[in-house]
Amino acid sequence: MGLRQQRLIAALALLGERPRQFLSGLLWPDSSEAQASGNLRAALFKISHQLPGLLDDRTEPVGLSGSVTVDLHEFRSHLAGAGAAGPADVPADFTDVLRSAELLPGWYDDWVLFEQERLREQRVLVLESLSRRHLLDEDTERALDAARSAAAIEPLRESAQRLLIEVQLRAGNAAGARRTFIDFEARLWEELGVEPSDGLRSLLGPVAMATVRKITTADPAEPGRSRAARPDPRPRPRLSPIAMRPA
């Protein structure tokens, strides 16, 4: 199966049925209208012969056959169910699934990146919700696992880091909570040139935070020079989409 056919199938799986003109413009934006239309016709011809039954019989709009199941849509249904279910009703390995699910890794088309970001946000929200509910049930082990997974997916997301610190504190791991804050503060400054919110700082208490501030504001290369005195770094682009790979 050629790249043209793969991209067309992926577009139909992610976006659903679409008019021919929309698909040709989406998949071949730098080609002339005539060339893009020709590319689409050729891709449709090859798919219909190499994978009979995959496409709907209609010629306009173009879509997958009603008998085709898209894993991504099923996964999103599972996400919605996990978000509404109680912790006991969620499979024990679902956190692992949420952490590792990927959608078309290595694809950087704008329409793919949008779906990757959308799914990444959904995964993080469900993981945070699961962590909070496990914490309410005093299941700190599973709460910690879910919080760590959310923070791993979006390491610059403060809500995930806050939840991780809260779980660590509840589990009696104050040293781990402080280390989480220190690592997050350092990464946030390095990536974006900003500081964590005062609300996040307050979780560790005034005595602990005095120690954390002392550790994290010192510049190892230049003792006594605080981060506030350093010029803001230029944000570095992030091209690490995370989502789920269709089977």
C-alpha positions in Angstrom: 0.0 0.0 0.0 1.5 3.3 -1.1 1.8 6.5 0.9 -1.0 8.2 -1.0 -3.4 5.4 -0.2 -2.3 5.3 3.5 -2.9 9.0 3.9 -6.3 8.8 2.3 -7.4 5.9 4.5 -6.1 7.7 7.6 -8.0 10.9 6.7 -11.2 9.0 6.2 -10.7 7.1 9.4 -10.0 10.2 11.5 -12.4 12.7 9.8 -15.1 10.5 8.5 -16.6 10.8 5.0 -15.7 14.0 3.1 -16.3 15.5 -0.3 -13.7 14.7 -3.0 -12.7 18.4 -3.3 -12.1 18.6 0.4 -9.9 15.5 0.5 -7.8 16.5 -2.6 -7.2 19.9 -1.0 -6.4 18.4 2.4 -4.0 15.7 1.1 -2.3 17.6 -1.7 -2.4 21.3 -0.6 0.6 22.3 -2.7 -0.6 20.8 -5.9 -2.9 22.4 -8.5 -6.6 21.5 -8.3 -6.3 19.3 -11.4 -3.3 17.5 -10.1 -4.8 17.0 -6.6 -8.0 15.6 -8.1 -5.9 13.2 -10.2 -4.0 12.1 -7.2 -7.2 11.4 -5.4 -8.7 9.4 -8.2 -5.6 7.3 -8.5 -5.5 6.6 -4.8 -9.2 5.7 -4.7 -8.7 3.3 -7.7 -5.8 1.5 -6.0 -7.6 1.2 -2.7 -10.7 -0.2 -4.3 -8.6 -2.9 -6.1 -6.1 -3.7 -3.4 -8.6 -3.5 -0.5 -12.1 -4.3 -1.9 -14.9 -3.5 0.5 -12.9 -0.9 2.5 -14.5 2.1 0.8 -18.2 3.0 0.6 -19.8 2.3 -2.8 -20.8 6.0 -3.2 -18.5 8.1 -5.3 -19.5 11.4 -3.5 -18.8 11.9 -0.7 -15.9 9.5 -0.1 -16.0 7.4 3.0 -15.1 4.1 4.5 -17.6 1.2 4.3 -20.1 1.0 7.2 -18.7 -2.4 8.1 -15.2 -0.9 8.8 -14.4 -0.4 12.5 -12.0 2.3 13.4 -10.0 1.6 16.6 -9.6 5.3 17.4 -13.4 5.8 17.7 -13.7 2.7 19.9 -10.9 4.0 22.1 -12.5 7.4 22.5 -15.7 5.6 23.6 -13.7 3.7 26.2 -12.3 7.1 27.4 -15.7 8.5 27.8 -16.8 5.4 29.7 -13.8 5.5 32.0 -14.4 9.1 32.7 -17.9 8.3 34.0 -17.3 5.0 35.6 -16.2 4.4 39.2 -12.6 3.4 39.9 -13.6 -0.2 40.6 -15.2 -0.5 37.2 -12.0 0.6 35.3 -9.7 -2.2 34.3 -6.4 -2.3 36.3 -4.3 -2.0 33.1 -6.2 0.9 31.6 -3.7 3.4 33.0 -1.0 1.6 31.0 -3.2 1.8 27.9 -3.7 5.5 28.3 -0.1 6.2 28.9 1.2 4.3 25.8 -1.6 4.9 23.3 -0.3 6.6 20.1 -2.0 7.8 17.0 0.1 7.7 13.8 3.5 8.4 15.4 5.8 10.2 13.0 3.0 11.8 11.0 3.2 15.6 11.0 0.4 16.7 8.7 -1.6 19.5 10.3 -4.9 17.5 10.3 -3.1 14.6 12.0 -1.4 16.8 14.6 -4.8 18.3 15.5 -6.2 14.8 16.2 -3.1 13.8 18.1 -3.4 16.9 20.4 -7.1 16.3 20.8 -6.6 12.7 21.9 -3.6 13.6 24.1 -5.8 16.1 26.0 -8.5 13.5 26.4 -6.1 10.9 27.8 -4.6 13.3 30.3 -8.0 14.5 31.5 -9.1 10.9 32.1 -5.9 10.0 33.9 -6.3 13.0 36.2 -9.9 12.1 36.9 -8.9 8.5 37.7 -6.1 9.6 40.0 -8.5 11.8 42.0 -11.0 9.1 42.3 -8.4 6.6 43.4 -7.2 9.1 46.0 -10.7 9.5 47.4 -10.8 5.7 47.7 -7.4 5.8 49.6 -5.8 3.8 46.9 -2.6 5.9 46.7 -0.8 3.3 44.6 -3.2 3.5 41.7 -3.7 7.2 42.2 0.1 7.7 41.9 0.3 5.6 38.8 -2.4 7.6 37.1 -0.9 10.9 38.2 2.5 9.9 37.0 1.1 8.8 33.6 -0.7 12.2 33.2 2.5 14.1 34.0 4.6 11.9 31.6 2.2 12.7 28.7 2.2 16.4 29.5 5.2 17.2 31.6 4.6 21.0 31.5 0.9 20.7 32.6 0.6 22.1 36.1 -2.6 20.4 37.0 -0.9 17.0 36.4 2.1 18.0 38.5 -0.1 19.4 41.2 -2.0 16.1 41.4 1.2 14.1 41.5 2.5 16.2 44.4 -0.8 15.9 46.2 -0.8 12.0 45.9 2.9 11.9 47.0 2.1 14.0 50.1 -1.0 11.8 50.9 1.3 8.7 50.6 3.7 10.3 53.1 6.4 10.9 50.6 7.2 14.5 51.3 10.7 14.2 49.8 9.3 12.8 46.6 6.8 15.7 46.4 9.6 18.2 46.9 11.7 16.5 44.2 8.7 16.5 41.8 8.3 20.3 42.4 12.0 21.0 41.9 12.1 19.0 38.6 8.9 20.7 37.3 10.2 24.1 38.2 13.5 23.5 36.5 11.8 22.1 33.4 9.2 24.9 33.2 11.9 27.5 33.4 14.1 25.8 30.8 11.3 25.2 28.3 9.1 28.3 28.8 11.0 30.8 31.0 8.2 30.9 33.6 7.7 29.9 37.2 5.1 27.5 38.7 2.1 29.2 40.3 2.1 30.2 43.9 -0.8 27.8 44.4 1.4 24.9 43.5 4.2 26.2 45.7 1.8 26.4 48.7 1.1 22.7 48.5 4.5 21.9 50.2 4.0 24.4 53.0 6.2 27.5 53.9 9.0 25.6 55.6 9.5 23.1 52.8 9.1 25.8 50.2 11.8 27.9 51.7 14.2 25.0 51.1 12.9 24.4 47.6 13.2 28.1 46.6 16.8 28.1 47.8 17.7 25.0 45.8 15.9 26.0 42.6 16.7 29.7 42.3 20.5 29.3 42.6 22.4 29.0 39.4 25.0 26.2 39.7 27.3 27.9 37.2 27.2 31.2 39.0 26.5 30.9 42.7 24.4 33.6 44.1 22.8 34.5 40.8 19.1 33.9 40.8 17.0 32.7 37.9 15.1 36.0 37.9 18.3 37.7 36.8 18.8 35.4 33.8 17.4 36.4 30.4 14.3 34.6 29.3 15.3 31.6 27.1 13.7 31.3 23.7 11.0 28.6 23.9 12.0 25.4 22.0 9.5 23.9 19.6 8.0 20.6 20.6 7.3 18.0 18.0 6.4 15.0 20.0 2.7 14.2 19.2 1.2 11.5 21.4 -1.9 9.5 20.5 -3.2 6.1 19.5 -2.0 3.9 16.5 -5.0 2.4 14.6 -4.7 -1.4 14.3 
